Amino acid sequence: MPPHQQQLEDEDRLSALPDDILLSILGRVSLRAAASTCVLSTRWTHLPWLLPELSIDVKEFLSGPCRDPAEENDMEQAMASLEKATRSFLAKPRKGSSISRLRLQLYLINTFLCDIGSLIGDAANSGLLKDFDLAILDETDPLDRSEEEMIQRAQEMDGFFTAYPTVLCSLTRLCLHNVCFGKLDINHILSDCCKQLKHLSLFHSDTGDRTPCKIDAPNSELSVLQITTCRFERLELVCLPKLERLEWDTWVSVYAPLSLGFVPSLGELKLSYGRAAYHRGFKLSEVLDGATSIHTLTLDFQGENLWMPLEIKELYPAFKKIRKLSVSGIFVYFDIEWTIAFLEAAPSVEILVIGVWYHPCESCDDDGEGPRSTFPKRRNPQWEIDFRSSKNLLLKELQFIGFAMLDHQFTFIRALLERAPNLQTIVLKGNEQCDECDALDTPPVSLFPNEKEQEMVVKRITDGLFSPQIIFDE
């Protein structure tokens, strides 16, 4: 059979599939790629406009090659294309179908927001749009944004929402960059404006002059809150009854950055920070005071000094229900046996994740020649710990990320086996991927055991006394 005839038959087989299968295929590619399929044949013409979920990202419309970050002219052209795409998918009538979810990522350029707001508002009013995710991006480096500019962005965003209130009725997820809430009350947004909002992400934002951010929204539906590199002096969650997950990454406070009030549903908490020399540290028990429903806790030190003293008895009220505990970002040459002490405070832990930090790129400056001086000197903590009562009968799995066959790592694993008789599985993983490390001209020698070394690792861990399943995952 000639190649061209075989190709036609293959295409016919694909076109013969029912709509639901073809829509499932289109849902796995970008919206631009999905829209381009309508030119393949008349069979595909109507399909992109039946997709139940749409994701329209302004960055997909940036003409290449363009600078990173994009310049103002490139952003305006991308927004013009995004406005046309949005109109194409929202203004065209659908036969018996609705949009179950729209993800829209755009730039805050007023020239195009009026048309976009009108389209989304009409779609929400007509019942076409059920669920709306909005991300307002910013290409400007946060350090180059003045406080006045961040306030202006907040005012423009508020003006957009005020002009199109029906947009807020369907808004369930909101992501903001470089916004100052000094004059824009975040509680007003959560309680009065975005009444259906369930997921809020804030990047490089603040409340003005490093003041505390207080959230008191008893009627809010918010279940997920992500705070990343925001300049709040302190985050005070006075009342968020439906909050289930909180991620707080990089704070500026020299004291405890977080205060938890009435958060009865909070089950997942992640605290991540890597500039420990710039604040005085804090007791974790003080931050977690009143949080008694946490089942998943992640502490990430990002390879720097540990920003908390080790305390056990004070942590028990907050730790007693934890099922998964992750202690990540521990500098690779730091002692890690102290983490076993958490087993006493968290007797219900079933999965323990230990992640060590090893990044060869840190040994080079931006020119790849000398050592970096970004971070202060690391200090290995010296804690005297009594492990006699640190038993855990429920621990079933250890995940060790960044395993490097160092003596103190073997000592830790053996000590854990002695204190967790039901430990069944040990997963040893390689170092987490890092683009900067991969970009080095001379790739670093891997410290993860190769196939020949893995047998030795198993023998050294078990030594004929223990029999856990050991899985190597590079």
TORKOL-4160 file (C-alpha; in steps of 0.2 Angstrom, whole numbers, padded with zeros to 4 digits, m for minus):
474
<pt num="1" X="0000" Y="0000" Z="0000"/>
<pt num="2" X="0007" Y="0017" Z="m0005"/>
<pt num="3" X="0013" Y="0028" Z="0010"/>
<pt num="4" X="0000" Y="0042" Z="0006"/>
<pt num="5" X="m0014" Y="0030" Z="0006"/>
<pt num="6" X="m0009" Y="0022" Z="0022"/>
<pt num="7" X="m0009" Y="0039" Z="0030"/>
<pt num="8" X="m0026" Y="0043" Z="0024"/>
<pt num="9" X="m0033" Y="0027" Z="0031"/>
<pt num="10" X="m0025" Y="0031" Z="0048"/>
<pt num="11" X="m0033" Y="0048" Z="0048"/>
<pt num="12" X="m0049" Y="0041" Z="0044"/>
<pt num="13" X="m0048" Y="0029" Z="0059"/>
<pt num="14" X="m0045" Y="0043" Z="0070"/>
<pt num="15" X="m0059" Y="0053" Z="0063"/>
<pt num="16" X="m0071" Y="0039" Z="0065"/>
<pt num="17" X="m0069" Y="0039" Z="0084"/>
<pt num="18" X="m0083" Y="0047" Z="0094"/>
<pt num="19" X="m0083" Y="0065" Z="0100"/>
<pt num="20" X="m0080" Y="0061" Z="0118"/>
<pt num="21" X="m0064" Y="0052" Z="0114"/>
<pt num="22" X="m0058" Y="0065" Z="0102"/>
<pt num="23" X="m0062" Y="0078" Z="0115"/>
<pt num="24" X="m0052" Y="0069" Z="0128"/>
<pt num="25" X="m0037" Y="0069" Z="0115"/>
<pt num="26" X="m0039" Y="0088" Z="0112"/>
<pt num="27" X="m0040" Y="0091" Z="0131"/>
<pt num="28" X="m0022" Y="0085" Z="0132"/>
<pt num="29" X="m0014" Y="0098" Z="0121"/>
<pt num="30" X="m0013" Y="0117" Z="0121"/>
<pt num="31" X="m0028" Y="0127" Z="0116"/>
<pt num="32" X="m0019" Y="0134" Z="0101"/>
<pt num="33" X="m0015" Y="0116" Z="0095"/>
<pt num="34" X="m0033" Y="0111" Z="0098"/>
<pt num="35" X="m0040" Y="0125" Z="0088"/>
<pt num="36" X="m0028" Y="0122" Z="0074"/>
<pt num="37" X="m0036" Y="0104" Z="0072"/>
<pt num="38" X="m0052" Y="0111" Z="0065"/>
<pt num="39" X="m0043" Y="0114" Z="0048"/>
<pt num="40" X="m0039" Y="0095" Z="0047"/>
<pt num="41" X="m0056" Y="0090" Z="0041"/>
<pt num="42" X="m0074" Y="0095" Z="0043"/>
<pt num="43" X="m0075" Y="0081" Z="0055"/>
<pt num="44" X="m0065" Y="0091" Z="0068"/>
<pt num="45" X="m0072" Y="0108" Z="0064"/>
<pt num="46" X="m0084" Y="0109" Z="0079"/>
<pt num="47" X="m0074" Y="0099" Z="0092"/>
<pt num="48" X="m0063" Y="0113" Z="0099"/>
<pt num="49" X="m0079" Y="0123" Z="0104"/>
<pt num="50" X="m0085" Y="0108" Z="0113"/>
<pt num="51" X="m0071" Y="0106" Z="0125"/>
<pt num="52" X="m0077" Y="0106" Z="0143"/>
<pt num="53" X="m0061" Y="0114" Z="0150"/>
<pt num="54" X="m0052" Y="0128" Z="0142"/>
<pt num="55" X="m0035" Y="0135" Z="0147"/>
<pt num="56" X="m0030" Y="0151" Z="0138"/>
<pt num="57" X="m0013" Y="0157" Z="0143"/>
<pt num="58" X="m0006" Y="0174" Z="0137"/>
<pt num="59" X="0011" Y="0167" Z="0136"/>
<pt num="60" X="0006" Y="0155" Z="0123"/>
<pt num="61" X="0003" Y="0170" Z="0112"/>
<pt num="62" X="0020" Y="0179" Z="0114"/>
<pt num="63" X="0028" Y="0179" Z="0097"/>
<pt num="64" X="0045" Y="0171" Z="0096"/>
<pt num="65" X="0058" Y="0175" Z="0098"/>
<pt num="66" X="0054" Y="0187" Z="0112"/>
<pt num="67" X="0064" Y="0193" Z="0127"/>
<pt num="68" X="0063" Y="0186" Z="0144"/>
<pt num="69" X="0054" Y="0195" Z="0153"/>
<pt num="70" X="0043" Y="0200" Z="0139"/>
<pt num="71" X="0043" Y="0218" Z="0134"/>
<pt num="72" X="0028" Y="0230" Z="0134"/>
<pt num="73" X="0025" Y="0229" Z="0115"/>
<pt num="74" X="0026" Y="0210" Z="0115"/>
<pt num="75" X="0014" Y="0209" Z="0130"/>
<pt num="76" X="0001" Y="0220" Z="0121"/>
<pt num="77" X="0002" Y="0209" Z="0105"/>
<pt num="78" X="m0001" Y="0194" Z="0116"/>
<pt num="79" X="m0016" Y="0201" Z="0125"/>
<pt num="80" X="m0023" Y="0206" Z="0108"/>
<pt num="81" X="m0022" Y="0188" Z="0102"/>
<pt num="82" X="m0028" Y="0182" Z="0119"/>
<pt num="83" X="m0044" Y="0193" Z="0118"/>
<pt num="84" X="m0048" Y="0186" Z="0101"/>
<pt num="85" X="m0046" Y="0168" Z="0107"/>
<pt num="86" X="m0057" Y="0171" Z="0122"/>
<pt num="87" X="m0070" Y="0179" Z="0111"/>
<pt num="88" X="m0069" Y="0165" Z="0099"/>
<pt num="89" X="m0073" Y="0152" Z="0112"/>
<pt num="90" X="m0085" Y="0162" Z="0123"/>
<pt num="91" X="m0095" Y="0172" Z="0111"/>
<pt num="92" X="m0099" Y="0157" Z="0099"/>
<pt num="93" X="m0115" Y="0148" Z="0104"/>
<pt num="94" X="m0113" Y="0130" Z="0110"/>
<pt num="95" X="m0125" Y="0116" Z="0107"/>
<pt num="96" X="m0130" Y="0108" Z="0123"/>
<pt num="97" X="m0113" Y="0110" Z="0131"/>
<pt num="98" X="m0105" Y="0122" Z="0144"/>
<pt num="99" X="m0088" Y="0126" Z="0150"/>
<pt num="100" X="m0085" Y="0117" Z="0166"/>
<pt num="101" X="m0069" Y="0126" Z="0169"/>
<pt num="102" X="m0060" Y="0141" Z="0161"/>
<pt num="103" X="m0042" Y="0144" Z="0166"/>
<pt num="104" X="m0037" Y="0162" Z="0160"/>
<pt num="105" X="m0019" Y="0169" Z="0162"/>
<pt num="106" X="m0017" Y="0187" Z="0157"/>
<pt num="107" X="m0008" Y="0203" Z="0159"/>
<pt num="108" X="m0016" Y="0218" Z="0168"/>
<pt num="109" X="m0017" Y="0229" Z="0153"/>
<pt num="110" X="m0033" Y="0240" Z="0153"/>
<pt num="111" X="m0035" Y="0241" Z="0134"/>
<pt num="112" X="m0041" Y="0223" Z="0133"/>
<pt num="113" X="m0048" Y="0220" Z="0150"/>
<pt num="114" X="m0065" Y="0228" Z="0146"/>
<pt num="115" X="m0069" Y="0216" Z="0132"/>
<pt num="116" X="m0062" Y="0201" Z="0141"/>
<pt num="117" X="m0072" Y="0206" Z="0157"/>
<pt num="118" X="m0088" Y="0208" Z="0146"/>
<pt num="119" X="m0086" Y="0191" Z="0138"/>
<pt num="120" X="m0083" Y="0182" Z="0154"/>
<pt num="121" X="m0098" Y="0191" Z="0163"/>
<pt num="122" X="m0110" Y="0187" Z="0149"/>
<pt num="123" X="m0104" Y="0168" Z="0149"/>
<pt num="124" X="m0107" Y="0168" Z="0168"/>
<pt num="125" X="m0124" Y="0176" Z="0167"/>
<pt num="126" X="m0130" Y="0164" Z="0153"/>
<pt num="127" X="m0124" Y="0149" Z="0162"/>
<pt num="128" X="m0111" Y="0144" Z="0150"/>
<pt num="129" X="m0097" Y="0146" Z="0162"/>
<pt num="130" X="m0097" Y="0136" Z="0178"/>
<pt num="131" X="m0080" Y="0138" Z="0185"/>
<pt num="132" X="m0067" Y="0151" Z="0182"/>
<pt num="133" X="m0048" Y="0152" Z="0187"/>
<pt num="134" X="m0039" Y="0168" Z="0184"/>
<pt num="135" X="m0021" Y="0172" Z="0185"/>
<pt num="136" X="m0015" Y="0190" Z="0183"/>
<pt num="137" X="0003" Y="0189" Z="0178"/>
<pt num="138" X="0017" Y="0202" Z="0179"/>
<pt num="139" X="0034" Y="0201" Z="0169"/>
<pt num="140" X="0042" Y="0215" Z="0179"/>
<pt num="141" X="0055" Y="0209" Z="0192"/>
<pt num="142" X="0048" Y="0211" Z="0210"/>
<pt num="143" X="0063" Y="0221" Z="0215"/>
<pt num="144" X="0059" Y="0233" Z="0201"/>
<pt num="145" X="0041" Y="0236" Z="0207"/>
<pt num="146" X="0039" Y="0251" Z="0218"/>
<pt num="147" X="0026" Y="0252" Z="0232"/>
<pt num="148" X="0016" Y="0265" Z="0222"/>
<pt num="149" X="0016" Y="0253" Z="0206"/>
<pt num="150" X="0010" Y="0239" Z="0217"/>
<pt num="151" X="m0004" Y="0249" Z="0224"/>
<pt num="152" X="m0008" Y="0255" Z="0206"/>
<pt num="153" X="m0009" Y="0237" Z="0201"/>
<pt num="154" X="m0021" Y="0233" Z="0215"/>
<pt num="155" X="m0032" Y="0248" Z="0211"/>
<pt num="156" X="m0033" Y="0242" Z="0192"/>
<pt num="157" X="m0037" Y="0225" Z="0197"/>
<pt num="158" X="m0051" Y="0231" Z="0209"/>
<pt num="159" X="m0058" Y="0242" Z="0195"/>
<pt num="160" X="m0059" Y="0227" Z="0184"/>
<pt num="161" X="m0068" Y="0217" Z="0197"/>
<pt num="162" X="m0080" Y="0232" Z="0201"/>
<pt num="163" X="m0084" Y="0235" Z="0183"/>
<pt num="164" X="m0089" Y="0216" Z="0180"/>
<pt num="165" X="m0095" Y="0209" Z="0196"/>
<pt num="166" X="m0102" Y="0194" Z="0188"/>
<pt num="167" X="m0084" Y="0189" Z="0184"/>
<pt num="168" X="m0082" Y="0187" Z="0203"/>
<pt num="169" X="m0097" Y="0176" Z="0205"/>
<pt num="170" X="m0089" Y="0161" Z="0195"/>
<pt num="171" X="m0071" Y="0165" Z="0201"/>
<pt num="172" X="m0065" Y="0150" Z="0211"/>
<pt num="173" X="m0046" Y="0152" Z="0209"/>
<pt num="174" X="m0036" Y="0168" Z="0209"/>
<pt num="175" X="m0017" Y="0170" Z="0207"/>
<pt num="176" X="m0010" Y="0188" Z="0209"/>
<pt num="177" X="0008" Y="0194" Z="0206"/>
<pt num="178" X="0016" Y="0210" Z="0213"/>
<pt num="179" X="0000" Y="0217" Z="0221"/>
<pt num="180" X="m0001" Y="0228" Z="0237"/>
<pt num="181" X="m0016" Y="0227" Z="0248"/>
<pt num="182" X="m0013" Y="0243" Z="0257"/>
<pt num="183" X="m0029" Y="0251" Z="0252"/>
<pt num="184" X="m0038" Y="0235" Z="0245"/>
<pt num="185" X="m0044" Y="0225" Z="0260"/>
<pt num="186" X="m0041" Y="0207" Z="0257"/>
<pt num="187" X="m0055" Y="0202" Z="0268"/>
<pt num="188" X="m0067" Y="0212" Z="0257"/>
<pt num="189" X="m0061" Y="0202" Z="0242"/>
<pt num="190" X="m0063" Y="0185" Z="0251"/>
<pt num="191" X="m0079" Y="0189" Z="0260"/>
<pt num="192" X="m0089" Y="0201" Z="0249"/>
<pt num="193" X="m0082" Y="0200" Z="0232"/>
<pt num="194" X="m0076" Y="0182" Z="0228"/>
<pt num="195" X="m0088" Y="0172" Z="0238"/>
<pt num="196" X="m0085" Y="0156" Z="0228"/>
<pt num="197" X="m0066" Y="0158" Z="0229"/>
<pt num="198" X="m0058" Y="0142" Z="0235"/>
<pt num="199" X="m0039" Y="0144" Z="0230"/>
<pt num="200" X="m0029" Y="0160" Z="0232"/>
<pt num="201" X="m0011" Y="0162" Z="0227"/>
<pt num="202" X="m0001" Y="0177" Z="0231"/>
<pt num="203" X="0017" Y="0180" Z="0223"/>
<pt num="204" X="0028" Y="0195" Z="0229"/>
<pt num="205" X="0014" Y="0204" Z="0236"/>
<pt num="206" X="0012" Y="0214" Z="0253"/>
<pt num="207" X="0000" Y="0225" Z="0263"/>
<pt num="208" X="0012" Y="0240" Z="0263"/>
<pt num="209" X="0027" Y="0244" Z="0273"/>
<pt num="210" X="0029" Y="0227" Z="0279"/>
<pt num="211" X="0014" Y="0227" Z="0289"/>
<pt num="212" X="0005" Y="0211" Z="0295"/>
<pt num="213" X="m0008" Y="0203" Z="0284"/>
<pt num="214" X="m0024" Y="0199" Z="0294"/>
<pt num="215" X="m0037" Y="0187" Z="0286"/>
<pt num="216" X="m0053" Y="0186" Z="0295"/>
<pt num="217" X="m0066" Y="0179" Z="0283"/>
<pt num="218" X="m0078" Y="0168" Z="0292"/>
<pt num="219" X="m0090" Y="0166" Z="0277"/>
<pt num="220" X="m0076" Y="0163" Z="0265"/>
<pt num="221" X="m0075" Y="0146" Z="0255"/>
<pt num="222" X="m0056" Y="0147" Z="0253"/>
<pt num="223" X="m0048" Y="0130" Z="0255"/>
<pt num="224" X="m0031" Y="0133" Z="0248"/>
<pt num="225" X="m0019" Y="0148" Z="0252"/>
<pt num="226" X="m0002" Y="0149" Z="0244"/>
<pt num="227" X="0010" Y="0163" Z="0249"/>
<pt num="228" X="0026" Y="0165" Z="0240"/>
<pt num="229" X="0040" Y="0178" Z="0244"/>
<pt num="230" X="0027" Y="0190" Z="0250"/>
<pt num="231" X="0033" Y="0205" Z="0261"/>
<pt num="232" X="0021" Y="0203" Z="0275"/>
<pt num="233" X="0028" Y="0206" Z="0292"/>
<pt num="234" X="0017" Y="0193" Z="0298"/>
<pt num="235" X="0002" Y="0182" Z="0292"/>
<pt num="236" X="m0012" Y="0181" Z="0304"/>
<pt num="237" X="m0026" Y="0169" Z="0300"/>
<pt num="238" X="m0039" Y="0175" Z="0312"/>
<pt num="239" X="m0053" Y="0165" Z="0304"/>
<pt num="240" X="m0054" Y="0154" Z="0289"/>
<pt num="241" X="m0065" Y="0140" Z="0294"/>
<pt num="242" X="m0064" Y="0130" Z="0277"/>
<pt num="243" X="m0045" Y="0132" Z="0274"/>
<pt num="244" X="m0038" Y="0115" Z="0271"/>
<pt num="245" X="m0020" Y="0118" Z="0264"/>
<pt num="246" X="m0008" Y="0132" Z="0268"/>
<pt num="247" X="0009" Y="0135" Z="0260"/>
<pt num="248" X="0020" Y="0149" Z="0266"/>
<pt num="249" X="0036" Y="0151" Z="0256"/>
<pt num="250" X="0049" Y="0164" Z="0261"/>
<pt num="251" X="0045" Y="0177" Z="0273"/>
<pt num="252" X="0053" Y="0194" Z="0279"/>
<pt num="253" X="0048" Y="0193" Z="0298"/>
<pt num="254" X="0062" Y="0192" Z="0310"/>
<pt num="255" X="0050" Y="0183" Z="0322"/>
<pt num="256" X="0037" Y="0170" Z="0320"/>
<pt num="257" X="0030" Y="0174" Z="0303"/>
<pt num="258" X="0013" Y="0165" Z="0305"/>
<pt num="259" X="m0001" Y="0165" Z="0318"/>
<pt num="260" X="m0015" Y="0152" Z="0316"/>
<pt num="261" X="m0032" Y="0157" Z="0324"/>
<pt num="262" X="m0049" Y="0148" Z="0319"/>
<pt num="263" X="m0043" Y="0136" Z="0306"/>
<pt num="264" X="m0052" Y="0120" Z="0311"/>
<pt num="265" X="m0051" Y="0111" Z="0293"/>
<pt num="266" X="m0032" Y="0115" Z="0291"/>
<pt num="267" X="m0025" Y="0098" Z="0287"/>
<pt num="268" X="m0009" Y="0102" Z="0276"/>
<pt num="269" X="0004" Y="0114" Z="0280"/>
<pt num="270" X="0020" Y="0118" Z="0271"/>
<pt num="271" X="0033" Y="0131" Z="0278"/>
<pt num="272" X="0048" Y="0134" Z="0267"/>
<pt num="273" X="0062" Y="0146" Z="0270"/>
<pt num="274" X="0081" Y="0148" Z="0266"/>
<pt num="275" X="0087" Y="0164" Z="0274"/>
<pt num="276" X="0088" Y="0159" Z="0292"/>
<pt num="277" X="0102" Y="0171" Z="0296"/>
<pt num="278" X="0091" Y="0186" Z="0294"/>
<pt num="279" X="0079" Y="0182" Z="0308"/>
<pt num="280" X="0079" Y="0176" Z="0325"/>
<pt num="281" X="0070" Y="0160" Z="0323"/>
<pt num="282" X="0055" Y="0154" Z="0332"/>
<pt num="283" X="0047" Y="0140" Z="0341"/>
<pt num="284" X="0036" Y="0129" Z="0329"/>
<pt num="285" X="0024" Y="0125" Z="0343"/>
<pt num="286" X="0020" Y="0144" Z="0345"/>
<pt num="287" X="0016" Y="0144" Z="0326"/>
<pt num="288" X="0005" Y="0129" Z="0327"/>
<pt num="289" X="m0004" Y="0133" Z="0343"/>
<pt num="290" X="m0022" Y="0129" Z="0340"/>
<pt num="291" X="m0019" Y="0119" Z="0324"/>
<pt num="292" X="m0025" Y="0101" Z="0330"/>
<pt num="293" X="m0031" Y="0094" Z="0313"/>
<pt num="294" X="m0014" Y="0094" Z="0303"/>
<pt num="295" X="m0011" Y="0077" Z="0295"/>
<pt num="296" X="0002" Y="0082" Z="0282"/>
<pt num="297" X="0017" Y="0094" Z="0287"/>
<pt num="298" X="0032" Y="0099" Z="0277"/>
<pt num="299" X="0046" Y="0109" Z="0284"/>
<pt num="300" X="0058" Y="0115" Z="0270"/>
<pt num="301" X="0075" Y="0123" Z="0275"/>
<pt num="302" X="0081" Y="0125" Z="0257"/>
<pt num="303" X="0098" Y="0120" Z="0261"/>
<pt num="304" X="0102" Y="0134" Z="0274"/>
<pt num="305" X="0103" Y="0135" Z="0293"/>
<pt num="306" X="0088" Y="0128" Z="0302"/>
<pt num="307" X="0076" Y="0141" Z="0308"/>
<pt num="308" X="0069" Y="0133" Z="0323"/>
<pt num="309" X="0075" Y="0125" Z="0339"/>
<pt num="310" X="0071" Y="0107" Z="0342"/>
<pt num="311" X="0056" Y="0104" Z="0354"/>
<pt num="312" X="0046" Y="0089" Z="0357"/>
<pt num="313" X="0034" Y="0090" Z="0371"/>
<pt num="314" X="0027" Y="0107" Z="0366"/>
<pt num="315" X="0024" Y="0100" Z="0348"/>
<pt num="316" X="0013" Y="0085" Z="0353"/>
<pt num="317" X="m0004" Y="0094" Z="0352"/>
<pt num="318" X="m0001" Y="0099" Z="0334"/>
<pt num="319" X="0009" Y="0084" Z="0329"/>
<pt num="320" X="m0002" Y="0070" Z="0336"/>
<pt num="321" X="m0013" Y="0068" Z="0320"/>
<pt num="322" X="0001" Y="0069" Z="0308"/>
<pt num="323" X="0001" Y="0055" Z="0296"/>
<pt num="324" X="0014" Y="0061" Z="0283"/>
<pt num="325" X="0029" Y="0072" Z="0289"/>
<pt num="326" X="0042" Y="0079" Z="0277"/>
<pt num="327" X="0058" Y="0087" Z="0283"/>
<pt num="328" X="0066" Y="0094" Z="0267"/>
<pt num="329" X="0080" Y="0105" Z="0262"/>
<pt num="330" X="0093" Y="0099" Z="0275"/>
<pt num="331" X="0110" Y="0103" Z="0269"/>
<pt num="332" X="0118" Y="0087" Z="0263"/>
<pt num="333" X="0133" Y="0087" Z="0276"/>
<pt num="334" X="0121" Y="0091" Z="0291"/>
<pt num="335" X="0118" Y="0078" Z="0304"/>
<pt num="336" X="0100" Y="0071" Z="0301"/>
<pt num="337" X="0098" Y="0059" Z="0316"/>
<pt num="338" X="0089" Y="0073" Z="0326"/>
<pt num="339" X="0074" Y="0071" Z="0314"/>
<pt num="340" X="0070" Y="0055" Z="0323"/>
<pt num="341" X="0065" Y="0065" Z="0338"/>
<pt num="342" X="0050" Y="0070" Z="0329"/>
<pt num="343" X="0043" Y="0052" Z="0330"/>
<pt num="344" X="0040" Y="0055" Z="0349"/>
<pt num="345" X="0030" Y="0071" Z="0345"/>
<pt num="346" X="0021" Y="0063" Z="0330"/>
<pt num="347" X="0017" Y="0045" Z="0335"/>
<pt num="348" X="0004" Y="0043" Z="0321"/>
<pt num="349" X="0017" Y="0046" Z="0307"/>
<pt num="350" X="0015" Y="0033" Z="0294"/>
<pt num="351" X="0026" Y="0041" Z="0280"/>
<pt num="352" X="0042" Y="0050" Z="0284"/>
<pt num="353" X="0051" Y="0060" Z="0270"/>
<pt num="354" X="0069" Y="0066" Z="0273"/>
<pt num="355" X="0076" Y="0077" Z="0259"/>
<pt num="356" X="0094" Y="0083" Z="0259"/>
<pt num="357" X="0100" Y="0098" Z="0249"/>
<pt num="358" X="0114" Y="0095" Z="0237"/>
<pt num="359" X="0116" Y="0108" Z="0223"/>
<pt num="360" X="0134" Y="0109" Z="0215"/>
<pt num="361" X="0128" Y="0125" Z="0206"/>
<pt num="362" X="0129" Y="0134" Z="0223"/>
<pt num="363" X="0148" Y="0133" Z="0223"/>
<pt num="364" X="0149" Y="0144" Z="0208"/>
<pt num="365" X="0145" Y="0162" Z="0206"/>
<pt num="366" X="0134" Y="0169" Z="0191"/>
<pt num="367" X="0150" Y="0168" Z="0180"/>
<pt num="368" X="0153" Y="0149" Z="0185"/>
<pt num="369" X="0170" Y="0154" Z="0192"/>
<pt num="370" X="0170" Y="0157" Z="0210"/>
<pt num="371" X="0160" Y="0152" Z="0226"/>
<pt num="372" X="0143" Y="0161" Z="0229"/>
<pt num="373" X="0142" Y="0173" Z="0243"/>
<pt num="374" X="0123" Y="0174" Z="0243"/>
<pt num="375" X="0120" Y="0165" Z="0259"/>
<pt num="376" X="0128" Y="0166" Z="0276"/>
<pt num="377" X="0139" Y="0152" Z="0282"/>
<pt num="378" X="0129" Y="0136" Z="0286"/>
<pt num="379" X="0130" Y="0130" Z="0304"/>
<pt num="380" X="0127" Y="0112" Z="0308"/>
<pt num="381" X="0115" Y="0111" Z="0324"/>
<pt num="382" X="0121" Y="0104" Z="0339"/>
<pt num="383" X="0107" Y="0096" Z="0348"/>
<pt num="384" X="0108" Y="0084" Z="0363"/>
<pt num="385" X="0093" Y="0072" Z="0361"/>
<pt num="386" X="0088" Y="0057" Z="0371"/>
<pt num="387" X="0080" Y="0044" Z="0359"/>
<pt num="388" X="0076" Y="0031" Z="0372"/>
<pt num="389" X="0057" Y="0035" Z="0370"/>
<pt num="390" X="0057" Y="0039" Z="0352"/>
<pt num="391" X="0048" Y="0024" Z="0346"/>
<pt num="392" X="0035" Y="0024" Z="0332"/>
<pt num="393" X="0024" Y="0008" Z="0329"/>
<pt num="394" X="0014" Y="0015" Z="0314"/>
<pt num="395" X="0029" Y="0021" Z="0303"/>
<pt num="396" X="0028" Y="0011" Z="0287"/>
<pt num="397" X="0038" Y="0020" Z="0274"/>
<pt num="398" X="0053" Y="0031" Z="0273"/>
<pt num="399" X="0057" Y="0041" Z="0258"/>
<pt num="400" X="0075" Y="0048" Z="0257"/>
<pt num="401" X="0077" Y="0061" Z="0244"/>
<pt num="402" X="0095" Y="0065" Z="0239"/>
<pt num="403" X="0103" Y="0049" Z="0246"/>
<pt num="404" X="0122" Y="0051" Z="0244"/>
<pt num="405" X="0129" Y="0036" Z="0253"/>
<pt num="406" X="0137" Y="0047" Z="0267"/>
<pt num="407" X="0141" Y="0038" Z="0284"/>
<pt num="408" X="0128" Y="0049" Z="0294"/>
<pt num="409" X="0114" Y="0044" Z="0281"/>
<pt num="410" X="0117" Y="0026" Z="0284"/>
<pt num="411" X="0118" Y="0029" Z="0303"/>
<pt num="412" X="0101" Y="0038" Z="0302"/>
<pt num="413" X="0092" Y="0024" Z="0292"/>
<pt num="414" X="0099" Y="0011" Z="0304"/>
<pt num="415" X="0093" Y="0021" Z="0319"/>
<pt num="416" X="0076" Y="0023" Z="0312"/>
<pt num="417" X="0074" Y="0005" Z="0309"/>
<pt num="418" X="0078" Y="0001" Z="0327"/>
<pt num="419" X="0064" Y="0013" Z="0332"/>
<pt num="420" X="0051" Y="0009" Z="0319"/>
<pt num="421" X="0048" Y="m0010" Z="0320"/>
<pt num="422" X="0035" Y="m0009" Z="0307"/>
<pt num="423" X="0045" Y="0000" Z="0294"/>
<pt num="424" X="0042" Y="m0010" Z="0278"/>
<pt num="425" X="0048" Y="0001" Z="0264"/>
<pt num="426" X="0063" Y="0012" Z="0261"/>
<pt num="427" X="0063" Y="0022" Z="0245"/>
<pt num="428" X="0080" Y="0030" Z="0241"/>
<pt num="429" X="0079" Y="0044" Z="0228"/>
<pt num="430" X="0092" Y="0054" Z="0219"/>
<pt num="431" X="0094" Y="0073" Z="0220"/>
<pt num="432" X="0080" Y="0083" Z="0214"/>
<pt num="433" X="0082" Y="0091" Z="0197"/>
<pt num="434" X="0090" Y="0108" Z="0196"/>
<pt num="435" X="0091" Y="0118" Z="0180"/>
<pt num="436" X="0106" Y="0127" Z="0186"/>
<pt num="437" X="0115" Y="0112" Z="0190"/>
<pt num="438" X="0111" Y="0104" Z="0174"/>
<pt num="439" X="0117" Y="0119" Z="0165"/>
<pt num="440" X="0135" Y="0117" Z="0172"/>
<pt num="441" X="0148" Y="0114" Z="0158"/>
<pt num="442" X="0155" Y="0100" Z="0169"/>
<pt num="443" X="0141" Y="0090" Z="0176"/>
<pt num="444" X="0144" Y="0085" Z="0194"/>
<pt num="445" X="0148" Y="0067" Z="0199"/>
<pt num="446" X="0132" Y="0059" Z="0205"/>
<pt num="447" X="0132" Y="0053" Z="0223"/>
<pt num="448" X="0117" Y="0042" Z="0220"/>
<pt num="449" X="0123" Y="0023" Z="0220"/>
<pt num="450" X="0124" Y="0015" Z="0203"/>
<pt num="451" X="0118" Y="m0003" Z="0200"/>
<pt num="452" X="0134" Y="m0011" Z="0206"/>
<pt num="453" X="0134" Y="0000" Z="0222"/>
<pt num="454" X="0116" Y="m0004" Z="0226"/>
<pt num="455" X="0119" Y="m0021" Z="0233"/>
<pt num="456" X="0132" Y="m0014" Z="0245"/>
<pt num="457" X="0120" Y="m0001" Z="0251"/>
<pt num="458" X="0106" Y="m0014" Z="0255"/>
<pt num="459" X="0119" Y="m0025" Z="0265"/>
<pt num="460" X="0125" Y="m0010" Z="0274"/>
<pt num="461" X="0107" Y="m0005" Z="0279"/>
<pt num="462" X="0100" Y="m0022" Z="0283"/>
<pt num="463" X="0116" Y="m0031" Z="0290"/>
<pt num="464" X="0106" Y="m0046" Z="0291"/>
<pt num="465" X="0095" Y="m0039" Z="0305"/>
<pt num="466" X="0082" Y="m0030" Z="0296"/>
<pt num="467" X="0071" Y="m0034" Z="0281"/>
<pt num="468" X="0063" Y="m0019" Z="0273"/>
<pt num="469" X="0060" Y="m0017" Z="0255"/>
<pt num="470" X="0073" Y="m0005" Z="0248"/>
<pt num="471" X="0068" Y="0004" Z="0232"/>
<pt num="472" X="0081" Y="0014" Z="0222"/>
<pt num="473" X="0073" Y="0028" Z="0212"/>
<pt num="474" X="0085" Y="0039" Z="0203"/>
